[in-house]
Amino acid sequence: MLELVLRKNGYWYAKGQDAQGNKIFESLGLPKGTPRHVAAAVLKRRNDKIAAALYHGDKATLTFREAADFYREKKGEDWFRQNPIAARQISVLVEELGDKPVAEITGADLADICSRRYPGCKPQTHKRSVYTWVNAIVRMNADAERCDFKSFKAPGAPKRRDPVMAAPESWINDFVHAALRGTNRWGKPFKHGKRIAALVLFMTFTGARVSEAIRVMPHHLEVRSDDSVWAYFERTKNKRARFVKLHPIVVQAITHLELERGKPIFGYKSKDSVYAGLEAVCKATNLDYFSTHKFGRHAFAKRMLDDGFTLLDVQRGGNWESLSVVSESYGHLEQSRIHNAVASVRTSLWSLFGDGAKLIEASKSSTFFDS
């Protein structure tokens, strides 16, 4: 254990042994002239940590800051440059949890962070911003035997409230037309009209998320023996790489782009740049603004279901994690198609009861359907 020592220079030092028996004589890092009771409180925290290590091992003393630093080191700087949002969110968590031992972190701590940092946000936001990163950091450190494994369960997100809203085909048509042939507020053609138009078509016909689409490079495009063009998604949200056969209209849009080796085919470095491009076209041409998910994955699913494909086809074509996720989001669209199919299935039994239109006409002047 450590004892408090005041040097002649006016600085407080800690003297003694750590949990491994190593001799320690080092500054507490406090300003010159700090009162004894303040220095004693700082020393007590260090002694508590040494005591925990003696009784429970080093796993009990690993702080969240140390765990987060280990996570950053293993992920590497390149990964965080490509995922700036992750870097920001982890920094927020380090600010909040700091030197608190991982072993002492509770679900209440995370709930408190959510309420203060993300007030009024949906459970999905709390899970994505707090729980996902804390669990990832703890899991990596536990795998390296730096701490005991523990997992925090985010508050349950409510089932989807309203049916998803997909951007209509007419909007996609108007947007692409505006991006290619419209003008900005200064009356000049959009500087990057071709690439934002190609990106919209690419996302709506592949079901790609915006983060996946902007990472596609020229070498990810492959022309096969039957002259079909395929796009390779190296990294996806569910970590399953996939090939997608491109619709001819998407191929046509891409051929009008100036592709450069080593640079993304659509030229966007971040999602924010895409959002700015979408907003610029919509504002200049008085079009409603639809999010990337609405004209991308939602429109992709609706188009396939409207064309007679099944939810399973949608799941596989759009690389959804599970069929249940697709069913929850788009099951109502397939059910509508099924209702219409049930009422219009082909039959040769028309002559059995004569003209069905007479029944419908009679219902308008009677209470037949009210009984």
Phi, psi and omega in degrees: 000166186252150175237158186274133179227129177258115180283163180297336180282001177090006180257147180270138179235158174251132182230134179152216181229148176272187184296335181269001180088006179284137180287139182232133169210095187214158181291147175280354178077022181264153179298154177299134179087009178300135180301153182300320185294330177289314178298322180295322180293321178295317180295324180299320179298321178292320179292324177297322180292320178295319180296319179296322179293324180294319184273326187240354182092171183296335182300331183281347185251354180299123180275161179296325178299315178295320179295319180293321178297321178295320179297315179298318181297316182290324179289323178091154183296322181300319181297318181287331174295325179278345181231068184297330179295319178299318180299317181294317184292323178293323177298320177298317181294324177294321176300321184281314187265332172044240185267018176287130179301139179304323182297339183259356180290134180238168176299328179296325178298316181291322178297323179293319178299317180299316184291327182273319183274329184230058182294138177077000181278161181285158178305326179299322179293318178299318180296314184291325187270333186240296189298317182301316184284321177298314179298320180296317180295314180297318182297316181297319179290325177292321177298329179271007179061034176267342177204169176281147181286138173209153182226139180252126181267125180289151176305138184300129175283137179296154176299154184307126185285305185242155175302145179296151181250118179261144175295130181293155180301327180295325178293317179300317178299313181295320182295311181298318178299317181293318181295324183277324188237352182278180180231155179279188185292347177262007177080014179253151178302148179299131185301320182241036182301318182296319185284325178289326177293317179295322180296316179300314179295320180299314183290320184285339179257356176242344183074015182288142172286157183298322180296329179283319184295319185286351178267356182289127181252165178305323181285355175274353178265135184226125175264121184264176188300333180270014180071008175283151180248131182240147176247137180255124176260107185287321180231127177234171183299320180268015173063026175247113177294152181206155172255141177230129176281125186277140176294145181307326181290329177289317178301317181298319180294320182291326181296341179272358179269152176265098183278140178236135180301132178084000179239146180305143185295332181265351173081007181262134180267340182211163177295326181300323179295323178295313181300320180295319178295318178297315182295323181297315180294316182296317181293317184290335184245010178059036176266148173297147179267126174244139180291164181299328180289327183287320178269349180266265187294320181295313180293324178301312181294316181296320181297317180293318181291320178296333181271007175096004179278163184265171176298325178295321176298318180297315181301313182289321181292325182259002176062042174286154183298316183211162179292328182296323178296317180293318181297319180295323184275321190234007181301326181295330179290318178292322181297322177299318179294322180294318179301315179295323179294319180299320184277353183230017181298144183293143179204156177252017185262020185299329188279355186296317186238014178079210187277114179293339180298332180296322179295318180295319180294320181293328182295334181291337182245017180219178178253031185302313184276358179268345185281000000 
